[in-house]
């Protein structure tokens, strides 16, 4: 099957029901999306399918219909995405394991809502778990990124 990931088309020889997460990590060597729970409840594996946040642990490779973007393809080759910049500026990451999924969820959310309230941010990010509890910094980074994106 052919998959477009981070702007490049890849041909992979895998079963249609193989989770996209395993295709990305094991077949393509893309390690940004992480295995967390395997049941789409933690968000560590979040990627974009045509800009929409999806859980790659539960999306079968054969069901992919759009272009996949991982944390590695979120910005441009020479520029970080506004969400990535905000994460660095506000030093959001603690252990870092969940952060790629958090960033991907936030970027997709901000494409839909450029002026989110705290409650909207909390609701949008609620499916992404952070075992370190960096939720206040995550919320501040999403607000900061929203402001940056509105200026563009």
VMD Tcl script that builds the backbone (N, CA, C; Angstrom):
set m [mol new atoms 456]
animate dup $m
set s [atomselect $m all]
$s set {name element resname resid chain x y z} {
  {N N UNK 1 A 0.839 -1.179 0.000}
  {CA C UNK 1 A 0.000 0.000 0.000}
  {C C UNK 1 A 0.884 1.242 0.000}
  {N N UNK 2 A 0.315 2.332 -0.455}
  {CA C UNK 2 A 1.035 3.604 -0.465}
  {C C UNK 2 A 0.461 4.500 0.625}
  {N N UNK 3 A 1.375 5.129 1.340}
  {CA C UNK 3 A 1.003 6.095 2.366}
  {C C UNK 3 A 1.826 7.356 2.153}
  {N N UNK 4 A 1.192 8.504 2.287}
  {CA C UNK 4 A 1.924 9.757 2.244}
  {C C UNK 4 A 2.094 10.233 3.679}
  {N N UNK 5 A 3.349 10.331 4.090}
  {CA C UNK 5 A 3.686 10.711 5.459}
  {C C UNK 5 A 4.686 11.862 5.405}
  {N N UNK 6 A 4.338 12.947 6.049}
  {CA C UNK 6 A 5.200 14.128 6.097}
  {C C UNK 6 A 5.633 14.576 4.701}
  {N N UNK 7 A 4.692 14.504 3.761}
  {CA C UNK 7 A 4.938 14.989 2.409}
  {C C UNK 7 A 5.639 14.024 1.477}
  {N N UNK 8 A 5.989 12.845 1.966}
  {CA C UNK 8 A 6.667 11.857 1.127}
  {C C UNK 8 A 5.802 10.615 0.990}
  {N N UNK 9 A 5.742 10.082 -0.226}
  {CA C UNK 9 A 4.977 8.862 -0.463}
  {C C UNK 9 A 5.860 7.654 -0.208}
  {N N UNK 10 A 5.316 6.720 0.565}
  {CA C UNK 10 A 6.023 5.490 0.929}
  {C C UNK 10 A 5.187 4.308 0.474}
  {N N UNK 11 A 5.854 3.296 -0.025}
  {CA C UNK 11 A 5.170 2.046 -0.332}
  {C C UNK 11 A 5.587 1.040 0.732}
  {N N UNK 12 A 4.584 0.486 1.422}
  {CA C UNK 12 A 4.861 -0.462 2.496}
  {C C UNK 12 A 4.124 -1.761 2.226}
  {N N UNK 13 A 4.755 -2.838 2.594}
  {CA C UNK 13 A 4.157 -4.164 2.431}
  {C C UNK 13 A 3.727 -4.656 3.806}
  {N N UNK 14 A 2.515 -4.254 4.201}
  {CA C UNK 14 A 1.982 -4.617 5.510}
  {C C UNK 14 A 0.533 -5.058 5.350}
  {N N UNK 15 A 0.027 -5.743 6.368}
  {CA C UNK 15 A -1.388 -6.129 6.383}
  {C C UNK 15 A -2.240 -4.870 6.550}
  {N N UNK 16 A -3.415 -4.860 5.926}
  {CA C UNK 16 A -4.317 -3.709 6.012}
  {C C UNK 16 A -4.708 -3.359 7.443}
  {N N UNK 17 A -4.762 -4.370 8.322}
  {CA C UNK 17 A -5.210 -4.112 9.687}
  {C C UNK 17 A -4.080 -3.757 10.656}
  {N N UNK 18 A -2.858 -3.630 10.141}
  {CA C UNK 18 A -1.745 -3.225 11.006}
  {C C UNK 18 A -1.980 -1.791 11.461}
  {N N UNK 19 A -1.863 -1.523 12.779}
  {CA C UNK 19 A -2.041 -0.140 13.237}
  {C C UNK 19 A -1.031 0.808 12.582}
  {N N UNK 20 A -1.511 1.980 12.224}
  {CA C UNK 20 A -0.652 2.974 11.600}
  {C C UNK 20 A 0.571 3.257 12.467}
  {N N UNK 21 A 0.397 3.256 13.785}
  {CA C UNK 21 A 1.524 3.513 14.678}
  {C C UNK 21 A 2.683 2.571 14.398}
  {N N UNK 22 A 2.396 1.300 14.193}
  {CA C UNK 22 A 3.467 0.320 13.940}
  {C C UNK 22 A 4.071 0.522 12.555}
  {N N UNK 23 A 3.259 0.922 11.594}
  {CA C UNK 23 A 3.800 1.214 10.258}
  {C C UNK 23 A 4.782 2.383 10.359}
  {N N UNK 24 A 4.349 3.435 11.053}
  {CA C UNK 24 A 5.208 4.610 11.189}
  {C C UNK 24 A 6.523 4.257 11.887}
  {N N UNK 25 A 6.417 3.598 13.026}
  {CA C UNK 25 A 7.603 3.325 13.837}
  {C C UNK 25 A 8.461 2.191 13.279}
  {N N UNK 26 A 7.829 1.059 12.982}
  {CA C UNK 26 A 8.596 -0.142 12.623}
  {C C UNK 26 A 8.959 -0.229 11.144}
  {N N UNK 27 A 8.093 0.269 10.294}
  {CA C UNK 27 A 8.347 0.164 8.855}
  {C C UNK 27 A 9.057 1.400 8.308}
  {N N UNK 28 A 8.683 2.585 8.826}
  {CA C UNK 28 A 9.226 3.829 8.275}
  {C C UNK 28 A 10.270 4.491 9.182}
  {N N UNK 29 A 10.428 4.002 10.398}
  {CA C UNK 29 A 11.432 4.555 11.303}
  {C C UNK 29 A 11.102 5.933 11.841}
  {N N UNK 30 A 9.826 6.276 11.861}
  {CA C UNK 30 A 9.374 7.574 12.373}
  {C C UNK 30 A 8.970 7.360 13.828}
  {N N UNK 31 A 9.746 7.909 14.742}
  {CA C UNK 31 A 9.575 7.566 16.157}
  {C C UNK 31 A 8.910 8.642 17.008}
  {N N UNK 32 A 8.473 9.741 16.408}
  {CA C UNK 32 A 7.789 10.775 17.185}
  {C C UNK 32 A 6.521 10.268 17.848}
  {N N UNK 33 A 5.625 9.625 17.100}
  {CA C UNK 33 A 4.432 9.061 17.743}
  {C C UNK 33 A 4.848 7.912 18.669}
  {N N UNK 34 A 4.322 7.926 19.877}
  {CA C UNK 34 A 4.715 6.940 20.880}
  {C C UNK 34 A 3.590 5.963 21.159}
  {N N UNK 35 A 3.959 4.758 21.589}
  {CA C UNK 35 A 2.983 3.798 22.082}
  {C C UNK 35 A 2.747 4.109 23.545}
  {N N UNK 36 A 1.502 4.353 23.898}
  {CA C UNK 36 A 1.180 4.634 25.289}
  {C C UNK 36 A 0.252 3.586 25.864}
  {N N UNK 37 A -0.908 3.428 25.248}
  {CA C UNK 37 A -1.911 2.526 25.809}
  {C C UNK 37 A -2.402 1.485 24.813}
  {N N UNK 38 A -2.360 1.801 23.535}
  {CA C UNK 38 A -2.842 0.875 22.512}
  {C C UNK 38 A -4.344 0.864 22.324}
  {N N UNK 39 A -5.077 1.688 23.092}
  {CA C UNK 39 A -6.540 1.710 22.980}
  {C C UNK 39 A -7.084 3.128 22.753}
  {N N UNK 40 A -6.252 4.016 22.234}
  {CA C UNK 40 A -6.646 5.384 21.869}
  {C C UNK 40 A -7.153 6.201 23.053}
  {N N UNK 41 A -6.637 5.950 24.247}
  {CA C UNK 41 A -7.096 6.667 25.428}
  {C C UNK 41 A -6.082 7.649 25.998}
  {N N UNK 42 A -4.804 7.587 25.555}
  {CA C UNK 42 A -3.791 8.445 26.178}
  {C C UNK 42 A -3.282 9.543 25.258}
  {N N UNK 43 A -3.358 9.365 23.947}
  {CA C UNK 43 A -2.951 10.400 23.006}
  {C C UNK 43 A -1.479 10.448 22.648}
  {N N UNK 44 A -0.653 9.577 23.211}
  {CA C UNK 44 A 0.786 9.611 22.918}
  {C C UNK 44 A 1.078 9.331 21.444}
  {N N UNK 45 A 0.175 8.662 20.776}
  {CA C UNK 45 A 0.380 8.269 19.375}
  {C C UNK 45 A -0.270 9.230 18.387}
  {N N UNK 46 A -0.726 10.387 18.842}
  {CA C UNK 46 A -1.489 11.303 17.993}
  {C C UNK 46 A -0.685 11.808 16.803}
  {N N UNK 47 A -1.301 11.693 15.632}
  {CA C UNK 47 A -0.774 12.230 14.381}
  {C C UNK 47 A -1.936 12.954 13.691}
  {N N UNK 48 A -1.659 13.594 12.580}
  {CA C UNK 48 A -2.720 14.222 11.791}
  {C C UNK 48 A -2.984 13.400 10.546}
  {N N UNK 49 A -4.259 13.228 10.242}
  {CA C UNK 49 A -4.675 12.711 8.939}
  {C C UNK 49 A -5.417 13.861 8.272}
  {N N UNK 50 A -4.797 14.420 7.232}
  {CA C UNK 50 A -5.326 15.617 6.568}
  {C C UNK 50 A -5.624 16.732 7.576}
  {N N UNK 51 A -4.724 16.912 8.539}
  {CA C UNK 51 A -4.826 18.007 9.490}
  {C C UNK 51 A -5.658 17.722 10.727}
  {N N UNK 52 A -6.330 16.594 10.763}
  {CA C UNK 52 A -7.188 16.243 11.899}
  {C C UNK 52 A -6.443 15.275 12.808}
  {N N UNK 53 A -6.458 15.557 14.097}
  {CA C UNK 53 A -5.774 14.690 15.063}
  {C C UNK 53 A -6.461 13.332 15.127}
  {N N UNK 54 A -5.662 12.270 14.981}
  {CA C UNK 54 A -6.148 10.893 15.087}
  {C C UNK 54 A -5.173 10.089 15.936}
  {N N UNK 55 A -5.677 9.024 16.517}
  {CA C UNK 55 A -4.846 8.132 17.326}
  {C C UNK 55 A -4.331 7.012 16.427}
  {N N UNK 56 A -3.045 7.030 16.175}
  {CA C UNK 56 A -2.465 6.082 15.216}
  {C C UNK 56 A -2.413 4.655 15.737}
  {N N UNK 57 A -2.583 4.449 17.041}
  {CA C UNK 57 A -2.573 3.091 17.574}
  {C C UNK 57 A -3.842 2.337 17.200}
  {N N UNK 58 A -4.916 3.051 16.898}
  {CA C UNK 58 A -6.192 2.417 16.577}
  {C C UNK 58 A -6.628 2.640 15.131}
  {N N UNK 59 A -5.840 3.339 14.346}
  {CA C UNK 59 A -6.150 3.558 12.935}
  {C C UNK 59 A -5.400 2.521 12.117}
  {N N UNK 60 A -6.141 1.631 11.481}
  {CA C UNK 60 A -5.514 0.614 10.651}
  {C C UNK 60 A -4.898 1.266 9.420}
  {N N UNK 61 A -3.745 0.791 9.029}
  {CA C UNK 61 A -3.052 1.351 7.866}
  {C C UNK 61 A -3.944 1.335 6.633}
  {N N UNK 62 A -4.725 0.282 6.476}
  {CA C UNK 62 A -5.616 0.173 5.328}
  {C C UNK 62 A -6.761 1.158 5.341}
  {N N UNK 63 A -7.018 1.769 6.488}
  {CA C UNK 63 A -8.104 2.744 6.598}
  {C C UNK 63 A -7.635 4.181 6.396}
  {N N UNK 64 A -6.347 4.392 6.243}
  {CA C UNK 64 A -5.826 5.740 6.028}
  {C C UNK 64 A -6.251 6.208 4.641}
  {N N UNK 65 A -6.888 7.375 4.600}
  {CA C UNK 65 A -7.342 7.907 3.311}
  {C C UNK 65 A -6.674 9.235 2.964}
  {N N UNK 66 A -6.040 9.851 3.927}
  {CA C UNK 66 A -5.427 11.151 3.683}
  {C C UNK 66 A -3.944 11.135 3.941}
  {N N UNK 67 A -3.370 12.339 3.903}
  {CA C UNK 67 A -1.946 12.491 4.181}
  {C C UNK 67 A -1.726 12.498 5.685}
  {N N UNK 68 A -0.717 11.785 6.111}
  {CA C UNK 68 A -0.371 11.696 7.523}
  {C C UNK 68 A 0.765 12.668 7.829}
  {N N UNK 69 A 0.605 13.392 8.926}
  {CA C UNK 69 A 1.671 14.260 9.415}
  {C C UNK 69 A 1.991 13.848 10.838}
  {N N UNK 70 A 3.269 13.663 11.105}
  {CA C UNK 70 A 3.730 13.364 12.455}
  {C C UNK 70 A 4.438 14.602 12.993}
  {N N UNK 71 A 4.865 14.540 14.231}
  {CA C UNK 71 A 5.584 15.668 14.832}
  {C C UNK 71 A 6.800 16.047 13.993}
  {N N UNK 72 A 7.402 15.066 13.342}
  {CA C UNK 72 A 8.583 15.328 12.513}
  {C C UNK 72 A 8.260 16.195 11.298}
  {N N UNK 73 A 7.007 16.210 10.869}
  {CA C UNK 73 A 6.618 16.974 9.685}
  {C C UNK 73 A 5.735 18.167 9.988}
  {N N UNK 74 A 5.580 18.511 11.273}
  {CA C UNK 74 A 4.628 19.559 11.638}
  {C C UNK 74 A 5.053 20.941 11.163}
  {N N UNK 75 A 6.266 21.324 11.362}
  {CA C UNK 75 A 6.733 22.636 10.910}
  {C C UNK 75 A 7.231 22.549 9.479}
  {N N UNK 76 A 8.048 23.500 9.104}
  {CA C UNK 76 A 8.729 23.432 7.816}
  {C C UNK 76 A 10.169 23.003 8.101}
  {N N UNK 77 A 10.927 22.654 7.076}
  {CA C UNK 77 A 12.298 22.195 7.335}
  {C C UNK 77 A 13.143 23.156 8.170}
  {N N UNK 78 A 12.888 24.450 8.054}
  {CA C UNK 78 A 13.711 25.421 8.776}
  {C C UNK 78 A 12.969 26.199 9.859}
  {N N UNK 79 A 11.684 25.896 10.063}
  {CA C UNK 79 A 10.879 26.657 11.005}
  {C C UNK 79 A 9.990 25.732 11.821}
  {N N UNK 80 A 9.996 25.934 13.117}
  {CA C UNK 80 A 9.088 25.183 13.974}
  {C C UNK 80 A 7.668 25.720 13.835}
  {N N UNK 81 A 6.692 24.874 14.063}
  {CA C UNK 81 A 5.295 25.292 14.129}
  {C C UNK 81 A 5.129 26.161 15.382}
  {N N UNK 82 A 4.168 27.054 15.384}
  {CA C UNK 82 A 3.935 27.945 16.525}
  {C C UNK 82 A 3.707 27.162 17.820}
  {N N UNK 83 A 3.068 26.003 17.738}
  {CA C UNK 83 A 2.844 25.195 18.938}
  {C C UNK 83 A 4.173 24.657 19.462}
  {N N UNK 84 A 5.032 24.199 18.558}
  {CA C UNK 84 A 6.348 23.716 18.981}
  {C C UNK 84 A 7.149 24.840 19.641}
  {N N UNK 85 A 7.101 26.036 19.056}
  {CA C UNK 85 A 7.801 27.185 19.633}
  {C C UNK 85 A 7.281 27.493 21.034}
  {N N UNK 86 A 5.959 27.474 21.187}
  {CA C UNK 86 A 5.362 27.771 22.490}
  {C C UNK 86 A 5.779 26.726 23.524}
  {N N UNK 87 A 5.847 25.473 23.122}
  {CA C UNK 87 A 6.251 24.404 24.046}
  {C C UNK 87 A 7.681 24.659 24.556}
  {N N UNK 88 A 8.537 25.096 23.657}
  {CA C UNK 88 A 9.924 25.374 24.038}
  {C C UNK 88 A 9.984 26.633 24.904}
  {N N UNK 89 A 9.315 27.696 24.455}
  {CA C UNK 89 A 9.347 28.964 25.187}
  {C C UNK 89 A 8.860 28.813 26.624}
  {N N UNK 90 A 7.820 28.008 26.821}
  {CA C UNK 90 A 7.223 27.852 28.147}
  {C C UNK 90 A 7.726 26.609 28.875}
  {N N UNK 91 A 8.699 25.942 28.289}
  {CA C UNK 91 A 9.315 24.757 28.900}
  {C C UNK 91 A 8.251 23.782 29.412}
  {N N UNK 92 A 7.363 23.397 28.517}
  {CA C UNK 92 A 6.238 22.535 28.875}
  {C C UNK 92 A 6.694 21.138 29.272}
  {N N UNK 93 A 7.571 20.564 28.495}
  {CA C UNK 93 A 7.919 19.154 28.700}
  {C C UNK 93 A 8.602 18.911 30.036}
  {N N UNK 94 A 8.205 17.836 30.665}
  {CA C UNK 94 A 8.905 17.382 31.860}
  {C C UNK 94 A 9.630 16.100 31.465}
  {N N UNK 95 A 8.954 14.962 31.443}
  {CA C UNK 95 A 9.638 13.751 30.970}
  {C C UNK 95 A 9.664 13.730 29.450}
  {N N UNK 96 A 8.630 14.319 28.811}
  {CA C UNK 96 A 8.593 14.454 27.366}
  {C C UNK 96 A 7.889 13.354 26.604}
  {N N UNK 97 A 7.558 12.244 27.245}
  {CA C UNK 97 A 7.012 11.098 26.512}
  {C C UNK 97 A 5.724 11.441 25.756}
  {N N UNK 98 A 4.845 12.181 26.382}
  {CA C UNK 98 A 3.545 12.473 25.768}
  {C C UNK 98 A 3.563 13.703 24.876}
  {N N UNK 99 A 4.648 14.429 24.870}
  {CA C UNK 99 A 4.633 15.772 24.285}
  {C C UNK 99 A 4.388 15.814 22.781}
  {N N UNK 100 A 4.882 14.869 22.021}
  {CA C UNK 100 A 4.603 14.886 20.575}
  {C C UNK 100 A 3.101 14.775 20.335}
  {N N UNK 101 A 2.448 13.886 21.057}
  {CA C UNK 101 A 1.000 13.744 20.925}
  {C C UNK 101 A 0.258 14.979 21.391}
  {N N UNK 102 A 0.731 15.581 22.480}
  {CA C UNK 102 A 0.119 16.818 22.978}
  {C C UNK 102 A 0.218 17.924 21.932}
  {N N UNK 103 A 1.400 18.070 21.356}
  {CA C UNK 103 A 1.631 19.112 20.355}
  {C C UNK 103 A 0.767 18.883 19.125}
  {N N UNK 104 A 0.673 17.638 18.673}
  {CA C UNK 104 A -0.141 17.346 17.490}
  {C C UNK 104 A -1.619 17.619 17.755}
  {N N UNK 105 A -2.094 17.262 18.943}
  {CA C UNK 105 A -3.486 17.541 19.312}
  {C C UNK 105 A -3.720 19.049 19.355}
  {N N UNK 106 A -2.813 19.782 19.967}
  {CA C UNK 106 A -2.952 21.239 20.080}
  {C C UNK 106 A -2.948 21.906 18.709}
  {N N UNK 107 A -2.067 21.483 17.827}
  {CA C UNK 107 A -1.988 22.090 16.488}
  {C C UNK 107 A -3.282 21.871 15.711}
  {N N UNK 108 A -3.821 20.665 15.779}
  {CA C UNK 108 A -5.075 20.374 15.093}
  {C C UNK 108 A -6.217 21.205 15.688}
  {N N UNK 109 A -6.266 21.273 17.007}
  {CA C UNK 109 A -7.291 22.058 17.693}
  {C C UNK 109 A -7.229 23.528 17.291}
  {N N UNK 110 A -6.019 24.091 17.246}
  {CA C UNK 110 A -5.885 25.511 16.913}
  {C C UNK 110 A -6.222 25.806 15.457}
  {N N UNK 111 A -6.157 24.803 14.598}
  {CA C UNK 111 A -6.626 25.002 13.223}
  {C C UNK 111 A -8.141 25.228 13.191}
  {N N UNK 112 A -8.833 24.691 14.190}
  {CA C UNK 112 A -10.293 24.818 14.259}
  {C C UNK 112 A -10.757 25.972 15.133}
  {N N UNK 113 A -9.918 26.384 16.081}
  {CA C UNK 113 A -10.318 27.404 17.048}
  {C C UNK 113 A -9.125 28.312 17.331}
  {N N UNK 114 A -9.122 29.474 16.731}
  {CA C UNK 114 A -7.968 30.367 16.844}
  {C C UNK 114 A -7.990 31.234 18.103}
  {N N UNK 115 A -9.123 31.270 18.799}
  {CA C UNK 115 A -9.224 32.071 20.023}
  {C C UNK 115 A -9.884 31.250 21.126}
  {N N UNK 116 A -9.227 30.191 21.560}
  {CA C UNK 116 A -9.870 29.294 22.531}
  {C C UNK 116 A -9.867 29.850 23.951}
  {N N UNK 117 A -10.899 29.473 24.694}
  {CA C UNK 117 A -10.954 29.772 26.121}
  {C C UNK 117 A -10.202 28.667 26.872}
  {N N UNK 118 A -9.938 28.900 28.140}
  {CA C UNK 118 A -9.292 27.868 28.955}
  {C C UNK 118 A -10.121 26.587 28.972}
  {N N UNK 119 A -11.438 26.714 29.110}
  {CA C UNK 119 A -12.297 25.531 29.139}
  {C C UNK 119 A -12.249 24.775 27.813}
  {N N UNK 120 A -12.221 25.505 26.700}
  {CA C UNK 120 A -12.132 24.846 25.392}
  {C C UNK 120 A -10.793 24.134 25.228}
  {N N UNK 121 A -9.725 24.753 25.688}
  {CA C UNK 121 A -8.405 24.116 25.626}
  {C C UNK 121 A -8.410 22.849 26.467}
  {N N UNK 122 A -8.908 22.947 27.683}
  {CA C UNK 122 A -8.948 21.778 28.564}
  {C C UNK 122 A -9.757 20.649 27.938}
  {N N UNK 123 A -10.892 20.979 27.337}
  {CA C UNK 123 A -11.730 19.954 26.701}
  {C C UNK 123 A -11.021 19.331 25.503}
  {N N UNK 124 A -10.408 20.158 24.678}
  {CA C UNK 124 A -9.734 19.644 23.474}
  {C C UNK 124 A -8.536 18.781 23.819}
  {N N UNK 125 A -7.863 19.105 24.905}
  {CA C UNK 125 A -6.645 18.389 25.280}
  {C C UNK 125 A -6.907 17.255 26.266}
  {N N UNK 126 A -8.144 17.065 26.669}
  {CA C UNK 126 A -8.462 16.091 27.720}
  {C C UNK 126 A -8.162 14.652 27.331}
  {N N UNK 127 A -8.105 14.347 26.057}
  {CA C UNK 127 A -7.801 12.990 25.616}
  {C C UNK 127 A -6.313 12.695 25.546}
  {N N UNK 128 A -5.501 13.671 25.890}
  {CA C UNK 128 A -4.047 13.493 25.892}
  {C C UNK 128 A -3.572 13.545 27.341}
  {N N UNK 129 A -3.097 12.424 27.809}
  {CA C UNK 129 A -2.687 12.318 29.205}
  {C C UNK 129 A -1.223 12.672 29.387}
  {N N UNK 130 A -0.940 13.337 30.495}
  {CA C UNK 130 A 0.427 13.684 30.877}
  {C C UNK 130 A 0.659 13.139 32.274}
  {N N UNK 131 A 1.456 12.108 32.374}
  {CA C UNK 131 A 1.703 11.493 33.672}
  {C C UNK 131 A 2.470 12.418 34.608}
  {N N UNK 132 A 3.157 13.405 34.067}
  {CA C UNK 132 A 3.911 14.352 34.901}
  {C C UNK 132 A 3.028 15.489 35.408}
  {N N UNK 133 A 1.836 15.633 34.837}
  {CA C UNK 133 A 0.919 16.670 35.298}
  {C C UNK 133 A 1.253 18.073 34.838}
  {N N UNK 134 A 1.791 18.216 33.640}
  {CA C UNK 134 A 2.168 19.549 33.154}
  {C C UNK 134 A 1.001 20.280 32.487}
  {N N UNK 135 A -0.209 19.958 32.892}
  {CA C UNK 135 A -1.398 20.541 32.274}
  {C C UNK 135 A -1.454 22.068 32.326}
  {N N UNK 136 A -1.090 22.721 33.423}
  {CA C UNK 136 A -1.118 24.195 33.396}
  {C C UNK 136 A -0.164 24.776 32.349}
  {N N UNK 137 A 1.023 24.184 32.185}
  {CA C UNK 137 A 1.962 24.680 31.166}
  {C C UNK 137 A 1.448 24.363 29.762}
  {N N UNK 138 A 0.797 23.214 29.607}
  {CA C UNK 138 A 0.214 22.861 28.304}
  {C C UNK 138 A -0.831 23.905 27.924}
  {N N UNK 139 A -1.723 24.236 28.857}
  {CA C UNK 139 A -2.762 25.231 28.574}
  {C C UNK 139 A -2.143 26.568 28.202}
  {N N UNK 140 A -1.135 27.014 28.926}
  {CA C UNK 140 A -0.481 28.288 28.629}
  {C C UNK 140 A 0.203 28.253 27.265}
  {N N UNK 141 A 0.802 27.127 26.920}
  {CA C UNK 141 A 1.462 27.009 25.615}
  {C C UNK 141 A 0.448 27.042 24.480}
  {N N UNK 142 A -0.699 26.406 24.661}
  {CA C UNK 142 A -1.746 26.447 23.630}
  {C C UNK 142 A -2.230 27.883 23.453}
  {N N UNK 143 A -2.433 28.603 24.549}
  {CA C UNK 143 A -2.851 30.010 24.453}
  {C C UNK 143 A -1.791 30.852 23.765}
  {N N UNK 144 A -0.540 30.618 24.108}
  {CA C UNK 144 A 0.568 31.360 23.488}
  {C C UNK 144 A 0.639 31.075 21.987}
  {N N UNK 145 A 0.507 29.810 21.617}
  {CA C UNK 145 A 0.538 29.442 20.191}
  {C C UNK 145 A -0.633 30.058 19.449}
  {N N UNK 146 A -1.795 30.088 20.078}
  {CA C UNK 146 A -2.968 30.702 19.439}
  {C C UNK 146 A -2.685 32.175 19.132}
  {N N UNK 147 A -2.086 32.863 20.078}
  {CA C UNK 147 A -1.748 34.271 19.862}
  {C C UNK 147 A -0.751 34.416 18.712}
  {N N UNK 148 A 0.277 33.563 18.691}
  {CA C UNK 148 A 1.266 33.611 17.600}
  {C C UNK 148 A 0.611 33.353 16.247}
  {N N UNK 149 A -0.265 32.362 16.206}
  {CA C UNK 149 A -0.909 32.008 14.936}
  {C C UNK 149 A -1.860 33.109 14.447}
  {N N UNK 150 A -2.488 33.822 15.360}
  {CA C UNK 150 A -3.378 34.918 14.945}
  {C C UNK 150 A -2.582 36.062 14.340}
  {N N UNK 151 A -1.314 36.225 14.717}
  {CA C UNK 151 A -0.474 37.297 14.191}
  {C C UNK 151 A 0.021 37.008 12.784}
  {N N UNK 152 A -0.022 35.774 12.377}
  {CA C UNK 152 A 0.526 35.386 11.066}
  {C C UNK 152 A -0.383 35.796 9.947}
}
mol reanalyze $m
mol bondsrecalc $m
mol representation Tube
mol addrep $m
